[in-house]
Amino acid sequence: MGVSVSNFRLANAVSRLGQLGVVSGTALDVVMVRRLEDGDIGGHIRRAFDHFPFKKMAERIWNKYFVDGGKKETESYRTLPAHTKDGPRESRELQIISNFVEIFLAREGHSNPVGINYLEKIQTPHLASAYGAMLAGVGYVLMGAGIPMRMPGALDRLAVHETATYPLYVAGASADDDTTMVFDPREYMECELPPLDRPFFFPIIASNTLAVTMARKANGRVDGFVIEGPTAGGHNAPPRGKLQVNEIGEPIYGERDVVDLSKMRELGLPFWLAGSYGAPEKLAEALSEGAAGIQVGTAFAYSNESGMADQYKAAVIAMAKESKARVYTDRLVSPSGFPFKVAQVPGTISDPAVQKSRPRICDLGYLREAYKTPEGQIDFRCPSEPVSIYISKGGKEEDTVGRACVCNALMATAGHPQIRAGKHLEAAVVTSGDEVANLGRFIPEGADSYSAEHVINVLLAGVQIPAGASESSAS
Ligand SMILES: Cc1cc2nc3c(=O)[nH]c(=O)nc-3n(C[C@H](O)[C@H](O)[C@H](O)COP(=O)(O)O)c2cc1C
């Protein structure tokens, strides 16, 4: 979930208890580097590095980024090299090792499987990231926010350390432009390794058409689906058909956005239901509809183990206890163009004044779009970068309206806000599903916090789980 909300600690706790813990694979390179710059509190990254098979790479990265005792509070985090179509090499190395670290730590101390979630739309890191996660034995790859037709085949190739490719969407490119990203693990391997386990692959879908297309036309094995409805936290699929909005500007979803589960059953692949299924009666309903389980995000996001910074957990839990926690489905805020659920939390960018006070700076760049320049090169642009720069790159001014830097805001939510000029701290954005309104069910009487184990106990209370079915945490 988000950036580092479902971090290794949460996924470890969930998998240890026999459910499927899924770490967020988004921006793990910058997450790991910022943890190193914070002094690797707890020594977790060092432990994982010691198990990483490519020692020279680990040493290079450690020496460059680890700050003993942590950086000064007023000091900025380092800016990482920007991702490009096939590099640069340092980016690829950071993606490999950071994905390894997160999965290694999520798997530490138990023998149950762990998954990782990627957003299809953030394409440039896919191949190196998946390879790093596979080096650490990831069991499941879940991918949403796009149509990951070419991912299954890439996983097959990476499992045998062979060159894998993935098509980069480049605006304005024509069919004869070379837009294929190429990643050869052998350029990074420092020793021979046996074949890796090929993880199960689950696309996250919001329509029957996409499920059928993935099942029939993907370039490799699809093992199941997560079906995510529009009340789920994070990014949502836009409504189908002509956009209609309610009186406060939220997209309105209708019948066409409901996935027909009878058709899903006909496909014959297991599926999990996500989006307001985090309740015992909803779990029972999902199972009775033939689902293999549910994916839950919102309840886990506020648990003790999640990577959300404590101040935001505390603020939302306090509001939930008074039945005042709410989200707004913002169709503009994310540069991705997807609706994004924003929990209304004072001091975060849900406050328009906080959002407007931030000068436009794009220095993380995960949600940038690739485009073809007039010279025929591939460059990147983000509708949240300074408007004049975006327009100079062929972007449309109207696409910049209402956008925020979700990348920097999510890093702040994960407890690693960038600080600029020694004093300007990036504000956070808290995302949640509509279920945040019912978060109170997970907060024990008289308490201000709860564990991931408690969430699982609440969800499983009184539910008969048929053999072979499972429940999953979210990412
Ligand atoms: C804080 C948060 C961040 C999320 N980020 C992602 C994400 O990065 N990718 C994704 O596929 N789903 C994301 N989700 C959605 C969850 O994976 C899950 O499908 C959803 O939360 C389930 O519905 P629920 O919110 O009603 O529990 C996020 C959810 C939350 C609460």
The ligand as an SDF file (V2000), in Angstrom:
LIG
                    3D

 31 33  0  0  0  0  0  0  0  0999 V2000
   -2.9070    3.4690    2.4890 C   0  0  0  0  0  0  0  0  0  0  0  0
   -3.2890    2.6640    1.2910 C   0  0  0  0  0  0  0  0  0  0  0  0
   -2.4630    2.6650    0.1780 C   0  0  0  0  0  0  0  0  0  0  0  0
   -2.7650    1.8620   -0.9170 C   0  0  0  0  0  0  0  0  0  0  0  0
   -1.8980    1.8150   -1.9580 N   0  0  0  0  0  0  0  0  0  0  0  0
   -2.0850    0.9010   -2.9320 C   0  0  0  0  0  0  0  0  0  0  0  0
   -1.1010    0.7270   -3.9440 C   0  0  0  0  0  0  0  0  0  0  0  0
   -0.0590    1.3680   -3.9390 O   0  0  0  0  0  0  0  0  0  0  0  0
   -1.3350   -0.1920   -4.9030 N   0  0  0  0  0  0  0  0  0  0  0  0
   -2.4710   -0.9500   -4.9040 C   0  0  0  0  0  0  0  0  0  0  0  0
   -2.6240   -1.7990   -5.7930 O   0  0  0  0  0  0  0  0  0  0  0  0
   -3.4070   -0.8080   -3.9630 N   0  0  0  0  0  0  0  0  0  0  0  0
   -3.2370    0.0980   -2.9780 C   0  0  0  0  0  0  0  0  0  0  0  0
   -4.1690    0.2300   -2.0020 N   0  0  0  0  0  0  0  0  0  0  0  0
   -5.3960   -0.5920   -2.0640 C   0  0  0  0  0  0  0  0  0  0  0  0
   -5.2030   -1.8740   -1.2680 C   0  0  0  0  0  0  0  0  0  0  0  0
   -4.2210   -2.6630   -1.8650 O   0  0  0  0  0  0  0  0  0  0  0  0
   -6.4850   -2.6820   -1.1240 C   0  0  0  0  0  0  0  0  0  0  0  0
   -6.9070   -3.1840   -2.3630 O   0  0  0  0  0  0  0  0  0  0  0  0
   -7.6100   -1.8920   -0.5650 C   0  0  0  0  0  0  0  0  0  0  0  0
   -7.1580   -1.1050    0.4990 O   0  0  0  0  0  0  0  0  0  0  0  0
   -8.7080   -2.8160   -0.0950 C   0  0  0  0  0  0  0  0  0  0  0  0
   -9.8360   -2.1160    0.2840 O   0  0  0  0  0  0  0  0  0  0  0  0
  -10.0030   -1.4100    1.7110 P   0  0  0  0  0  0  0  0  0  0  0  0
   -9.2620   -0.1180    1.6010 O   0  0  0  0  0  0  0  0  0  0  0  0
  -11.4770   -1.2130    1.8210 O   0  0  0  0  0  0  0  0  0  0  0  0
   -9.4250   -2.3040    2.7490 O   0  0  0  0  0  0  0  0  0  0  0  0
   -3.9280    1.0580   -0.9140 C   0  0  0  0  0  0  0  0  0  0  0  0
   -4.7630    1.0970    0.1960 C   0  0  0  0  0  0  0  0  0  0  0  0
   -4.4680    1.8940    1.2800 C   0  0  0  0  0  0  0  0  0  0  0  0
   -5.3880    1.9000    2.4530 C   0  0  0  0  0  0  0  0  0  0  0  0
  1  2  1  0
  2  3  1  0
  2 30  2  0
  3  4  2  0
  4  5  1  0
  4 28  1  0
  5  6  2  0
  6  7  1  0
  6 13  1  0
  7  8  2  0
  7  9  1  0
  9 10  1  0
 10 11  2  0
 10 12  1  0
 12 13  2  0
 13 14  1  0
 14 15  1  0
 14 28  1  0
 15 16  1  0
 16 17  1  0
 16 18  1  0
 18 19  1  0
 18 20  1  0
 20 21  1  0
 20 22  1  0
 22 23  1  0
 23 24  1  0
 24 25  2  0
 24 26  1  0
 24 27  1  0
 28 29  2  0
 29 30  1  0
 30 31  1  0
M  END
$$$$
